[in-house]
Amino acid sequence: MVSRITTRQRPVRPLEEDDALREAARRHSAYMAQRGAFDHTLAGCAFSTWIDAAGCKWRSVGENIAMRRGTRASTAEAVVGVWLASGEGHCEALMDAHWRARRASRRARPSPSSRSIP
């Protein structure tokens, strides 16, 4: 949903779906949810590490993350709206005409009895 909304907002060419980025986003989202953490860098591991591990080749990379619980951004539309209004680089990351691919992932926080990700 976030990917489709973002594509509609871009005044430049649409971003392509990318399976390697999908896997990186899925793993990073799961890792953050499992640990109750929310950051681009966790345990000294930058978000680009997830992208490298998924086999994605890149020259320039960015990441927008959002935590919807307990915020005004309770829908995918609201999350994208917050990014577009952001003065912290989120809008620039979405609108950069040089970027060609994107992927979004979401993850609910697991219960304490969930298994950890290998």
SVG drawing of the C-alpha trace seen along z (x, -y; Angstrom):
<svg xmlns="http://www.w3.org/2000/svg" viewBox="-5 -21 33 41">
<polyline fill="none" stroke="black" stroke-width="0.4" points="0.0,0.0 2.8,-2.5 4.5,-1.7 1.5,-2.4 0.8,-5.7 4.3,-6.8 4.3,-6.0 1.2,-8.2 2.9,-11.1 6.1,-11.1 6.3,-13.8 9.2,-11.8 9.2,-8.4 7.7,-5.6 10.0,-3.4 10.2,0.3 9.5,3.2 12.6,5.0 12.6,8.5 16.0,8.1 14.8,4.8 11.6,6.6 13.7,9.2 15.9,6.6 12.8,4.6 11.1,7.7 14.2,8.7 14.9,5.3 11.2,4.8 11.1,8.2 14.3,7.5 13.0,4.1 9.7,5.6 11.3,8.6 13.5,6.3 11.0,3.6 13.5,1.2 13.0,-1.5 16.1,-3.0 18.0,-3.0 21.0,-1.5 20.6,1.3 23.3,3.0 25.9,1.2 24.3,2.5 23.2,-0.1 20.1,0.4 22.3,0.8 23.7,4.0 20.2,5.6 20.2,4.5 23.7,6.0 22.7,9.2 19.7,9.6 22.0,9.4 20.9,6.0 23.5,4.0 23.3,0.3 25.1,-3.0 22.8,-5.2 20.4,-4.1 17.9,-5.5 15.4,-4.3 12.2,-5.8 10.8,-4.0 7.6,-4.7 6.0,-3.4 2.3,-3.8 1.3,-2.8 0.7,-5.7 1.0,-8.4 -1.2,-10.4 0.1,-8.2 -2.4,-5.4 -2.9,-4.6 -0.5,-4.1 -1.7,-7.3 -1.0,-9.2 2.5,-7.7 3.3,-8.9 1.8,-12.3 4.1,-12.6 7.1,-11.7 6.1,-14.2 5.8,-17.0 9.1,-16.0 12.0,-18.4 14.4,-15.5 15.0,-14.2 12.1,-11.8 10.4,-13.7 13.7,-14.0 14.2,-10.2 10.8,-9.6 11.2,-12.1 14.8,-11.6 14.7,-11.2 17.9,-9.2 16.5,-6.3 15.0,-3.5 13.6,-0.9 11.7,-0.7 10.2,1.7 8.1,1.4 7.5,3.8 5.5,3.8 5.6,5.9 3.6,6.0 5.4,6.4 5.5,10.1 4.3,11.7 7.0,12.5 6.8,16.2 7.7,15.7 10.8,17.3 13.8,15.2 14.9,14.8 18.1,16.6"/>
</svg>
